Amino acid sequence: MDKRLVHWSIFLLLSLTWGSSFILMKIGMEGLQSYQVASVRMLAAGLSLLPFFFKYIRQTPRNKIPVIILSGILGNGIPAYLFCLAETRIDSALAGILNALTPLMALLAGLVIFKSPFEKKQLIGVSIGLLGVVGLFAANGVNTGYWYYGFFILLATVCYGVNISLVHHYLKGFSSVQLSSIALFFCALFTFPVLLFSNFFPLFAGPHAPWISLSAATTLGVLGSGIATVLFYILIQKAGSVFASMVTYALPVVAIGWGLLAGEQIGWVQVLCLGVILGGVYLVNKK
């Protein structure tokens, strides 16, 4: 099979998978609490990569395991709960648009925490991206319900950004699959008690058990946090990091598409703000 066809196939699959994560959270929360959806996601993700965990855990230096656990908490655990909490009040499409800020937050984390070198155009890109966010919040209006729940998404992208810088500075030389399988195993370990000591399991004893919500949350974990991570690693290996980073641009488009199908209200101003944010991301990533 043609290599380019394989690369684009993986790219499209990743875009659809990650872009669908936001609507899956919404479906999950139709029958489950936000923290339960996030916990199921982490548990399913950890179990989906369990074979890799057993393969890599013995090969990993013990002094690196706490750093990997911290990476998992920042890159998976905390954001999972923040996204679900935010989507109790805001549309999935808006969550997908705000998620596009991740590369900008990664640059800021590198500058502030790790004193990484930077170029002027990258700071311009960050400024443009943040301008898009301001426009996005202004478009939703300060008096329109719970718009401020979008700040939970911003906090999640900060976690993503710090994690990216953490991995770059302290976990070089480890494969993405190795890091993800170990990180997600411990995330699953930490979040299982949340399900155990809530009303999660009794929900499925009655006649109106939320099986659809459970399926959505499980799919979110297995595909969105588990298998997609492996595919992303393969794409970086086969096609390079520049091509793989293009997923950033496609993901919010998919999220908007699902939002429209779900009947969410998306205006041209929101789409314009997305364009501004992605323009900032482009400047940050431009070589």
Secondary structure by P-SEA (a helix, b strand, c coil): ccaaaaaaaaaaaaaaaaaaaaaaaaaaaccccaaaaaaaaaaaaaaaaaaaaaaccccccccaaaaaaaaaaaacaaaaaaaaaaaccccaaaaaaaacaaaaaaaaaaaccccccccaaaaaaaaaaaaaaaaaaaaacccccccccaaaaaaaaaaaaaaaaaaacccccccaaaaaaaaaaaaaaaaaaaaaaccccccccccccaaaaaaaaaaaaaccccaaaaaaaaaaaacccccccccccaaaaaaaaaaaaacccccaaaaaaaaaaaaaaaaaacc
